[in-house]
Amino acid sequence: MEKTQVDNRQKLGTETAMGHALKKTDRIYIPPRDKSQVAVARPAEGEYKAQLEKAFCAAFQRYEKALEELAKV
């Protein structure tokens, strides 16, 4: 293969490693946070086990598709 073809493939990001399990993702834009807003502590509700279950449910709802994709790997 010519040197220019190799350079072009590396620039485009098409050079991949064998056995790479994760999918390539597009770059996302993460805006800078508003430093004028300060998080404050708030009381936790209920017992620890209930908090864990609630956190798991919230995370699973938010990332269900991602977790299913990772389970296939």
C-alpha distance (Angstrom), angle and dihedral (degrees) to the residues before:
residue distance angle dihedral
M1 . . .
E2 3.76 . .
K3 3.78 121.2 .
T4 3.83 92.4 -118.2
Q5 3.81 91.6 55.5
V6 3.80 91.3 51.4
D7 3.82 91.2 48.0
N8 3.82 91.5 49.3
R9 3.81 92.3 49.8
Q10 3.79 91.4 50.8
K11 3.81 91.8 48.7
L12 3.80 91.5 50.9
G13 3.79 92.9 47.1
T14 3.79 94.5 -121.4
E15 3.79 93.4 126.4
T16 3.81 102.7 102.8
A17 3.77 135.1 178.4
M18 3.78 121.2 -122.3
G19 3.79 114.5 -103.9
H20 3.77 95.6 18.8
A21 3.80 101.9 158.7
L22 3.79 101.8 -168.7
K23 3.78 124.4 79.0
K24 3.78 118.3 -120.2
T25 3.77 112.0 -108.7
D26 3.74 129.9 -153.8
R27 3.75 117.3 -112.2
I28 3.77 112.7 -91.8
Y29 3.75 126.6 -151.1
I30 3.79 113.9 -122.6
P31 3.79 110.0 -171.1
P32 3.80 118.0 -140.7
R33 3.78 113.5 -95.3
D34 3.77 122.3 -107.2
K35 3.80 102.5 -107.7
S36 3.80 92.0 -164.3
Q37 3.82 89.9 72.5
V38 3.79 112.7 80.1
A39 3.80 122.8 -166.9
V40 3.78 114.7 -127.2
A41 3.78 128.8 -157.2
R42 3.77 117.3 -104.6
P43 3.79 130.0 -170.7
A44 3.79 117.9 -92.2
E45 3.76 117.7 -123.9
G46 3.78 126.8 -133.1
E47 3.75 128.8 -17.1
Y48 3.78 129.0 -34.1
K49 3.82 97.5 -103.5
A50 3.81 91.5 53.5
Q51 3.81 90.2 49.6
L52 3.81 91.1 52.3
E53 3.79 92.1 49.2
K54 3.80 91.7 49.0
A55 3.82 91.5 48.6
F56 3.82 91.6 49.1
C57 3.80 91.8 49.9
A58 3.80 92.0 49.6
A59 3.81 92.6 47.7
F60 3.80 93.0 45.6
Q61 3.80 92.3 50.8
R62 3.78 91.5 49.3
Y63 3.81 97.6 43.3
E64 3.81 102.9 27.1
K65 3.80 95.6 122.8
A66 3.81 92.9 45.6
L67 3.81 91.5 50.3
E68 3.81 91.0 50.2
E69 3.81 90.8 50.6
L70 3.81 91.6 49.5
A71 3.80 90.6 48.7
K72 3.82 88.9 60.9
V73 3.83 92.1 58.7
